[in-house]
Amino acid sequence: TILTAWMSRLFGDVVVGGHMVNHLVSMVSCVLAYMLARATSGRAVGVGVALLCAMSPELVNSRIFYGVDPMLQCVPLLLALATWFALKGLRWAALAVGAASGLALCTHFFAIFFPPVALALLLFVPGSWRSKAILPA
C-alpha cells in the first residue's frame, strides 16, 4: 500500500502507481532469480533463468489473466534466498530476507492461511518451540 501510494504520487494516478509497483516487483523477481542461479550454477544459467523469469508465458499470463500478484511470485524466490543465506551461515542476512518475505506475503489476502499453519507446526511438531523457531546454524 505504501509503495502504491508513493508510485501514485510520482505518476499522478492510483492505477498507474499500482501497475508500476507490480512491474518493480517483477523486475526484482528477475534479479533475485539471476542472483540465486548465478550463485548456485554460474553466470550463463543465471542469465537464462532471469530471461525465463522475465519472458515466461506462464508468469505473464498469470499476472494478466488471473490477477496473480507479482509479489506472490516473488515470495518463493525470497524464501530460496533466505534458505541459501542460512546454509552459507549468514544468519542475519537470512533473517532479514525472511522478514522481507513475510512482509511481502502479508501484502496479499492469501496470507491469512499461513499463521494458523505456522502456529500448528510450532505447537504440534515434537520438540521445543525454541529449537523450531531459531535459524539453523
Protein Blocks (a to p, Z undefined) as FASTA:
>chain_A
ZZmmmmmmmnopaklmmmmmmmmmmmmmmmmmmmmmmmmnojklmmmmmmmmmmgmklmm
mmmmnopafklmmmmmmmmmmmmmmmnopaklmmmmmmmmmmmmmmpmklmmmmmmmmmm
mmmpgcdfklmmpccZZ
